[in-house]
Every structure is written in structure tokens, then in C-alpha cells.
Amino acid sequence: MLKLSFRLTSALAILLILMVTAAQVAGRILPAGQIIPIVPYSSPTLLLVDVSRQIAASRQALPQDIHDASVSPDQQQVAYSSSDGSQVQVYVSDLFGSSSQRLTMDVGGESVAWSPDSKQVAFVGLEPNNKRGIYTVEADGTTAPQTILKAGSFASPSWSGLGDKLTFAATRYIDLANLYVVNAECRLRCDREVLQVTDTLVIDTAPVWSPDGKQIAFLSNRSGDYVIYLLDTRCMQSGERKCTLQLPQRLRMRPLVVPFLIIWSLDGSEIYFRGREAFRNLPGLYSVKSDCYALPEGCRPRLIYNLTELTIRRPS
């Protein structure tokens, strides 16, 4: 009886290992949907979640902890920031590749974002005296990073759908962050070309431009908790009212999920976000329809991947 029990236990263990391996292989070879990178806390490993198949695969562990990551729109590469032992730097590699290319040298970087053509990476440059800048660099590493803005308190750059503009958060005049837009081709002396698009006595941060360029999703604590808001970018056109006078559309989620990371779906129909459901205290990767504010059922967040038991071990 003991031998039979042992055999059954062993068989189940082997079956479980095969199922996990098959899921990871399927995620590498047959990605049926958009891949979302998840950066576990204090971990040198990336978790890559396929939002359609609801499976995940871990790419090869790195020597140092990863700070943030972004998958290219063509779903072929991943850009990420990681420490080189003395400073955080920006790297890029194939999505499931084991090798990587460093894109920053003289200035460190974090908060990476891909251009819509998957050829450039925008990032926050880490400068001396705890200053920050907005930089762009070719993803193939053929050119040095280009400086758009420097010596400020900038965060979370994101490209417009046409790749001609960047939006970002900054505390330029007060300690509370607002959102700004700048021409992506501008170089170094760009302060006079910066357009302020929100102006509130709260924190507006983490802006992400929709693929069609018509909206900017961002996080704000205007209602107390951090919530996703949508800004209509037509306010930037000539003859339209100023963006700072616009009342952005709030996504009122039921049940409440407090978000802290936003990623648009490739077709713009959904917004993916990492967050925590308030009632059950459930951390996960969620999605919500980008037009849910106009739907009869309202904004119903969908759990894509449960992060409750997410544990990534360091390589020995």
C-alpha cells in the first residue's frame, strides 16, 4: 500500500512539473496574447504573463534585482532597468533571451518606455545630486542616449501613438506631481516647449498614452484612493480649451481595486494594471474596459493573474 501511495505521489509530482514546464514553453513559443511583465519585489527575475492564455513564464534570472520592465509593442523585446553593482542602468534583450545589451553608460536610468515602432526607449535618467531627466535612446544601442530634459524631478515617460510626443509626470513648481507633454524630437533645451496638461493640488502620475493617441490614462489620488483617470488629448489641439481646464474621466471600479501600474492593450480596448483588490486584499494583474465608464455595468475589473503566492527564488 505504501509503495502504491509513493508511486501515485511521484506520478502526480512529475505531472505537475510537466504541466508547469508546458505552460512556460507555450508562453515562449505560442504567445496567444499580449505579454505583460511583472517585476517581483527584490527579485532578479521577470515574470511574463500572457493576458489571453492566463499563463506565465519566467525568463532567465539576472545577477541583480530588476527595478522595472516594459515589453516592446511588437512583442519581441523587453527593456528593463537593473543595477550594475553601483548604479541602475537600462538594458534591452529579446523577450525570452538570456543575453542583454546595456543602453546607458554615463547616466543611469529607470522607468523605461517603448516607442510605438519598437525602435526607441524613453527613460528617466538618474543624474548627480538626486536629479532626474527625460532621455531617449535607440533600442539597438547604435547611438548614445539623447537628452530632452534634465536636472529636474521627472518620472514615468510614455510615447504618443504617433511617436512624436512624450508625456511624463513632474513636480516642476510644487511638491505635487502634474502631467506634461513635450516633443520627442526636442533636444536638451526643451523647457519652453513643455506643455502642462494637468494642474491640481493632488498627485497626477504614471501617464500612459493610448495606442490611437486620443487619451492619456494616468493615476491620481483626486478621490482619496489612487484611481485611473482618462484625459482627452484633443485639448492639445489648436482652438480647443486648455488641458488643465479639462475634467478627466474617472474609472470607478466595482469592486474597488487600487492600481499602481497601467498598461494599455495593443488595440486600446482595455487597460491592464497591477493592483490590489481592497475588499479581499488580493494582489494581481487586472484589466478593465477602457470605455467602461460609459457601459451600463460600469467598470468591472477582471483578474488576469493572481499574485498572492508569487515567489521567485534567487539563483543559488
Summary of the structure (lengths in Angstrom):
residues: 316
radius of gyration: 20.8
end to end distance: 37.4
largest distance: 82.6
contacts: 1006
relative contact order: 0.09
helix: 14%
strand: 43%
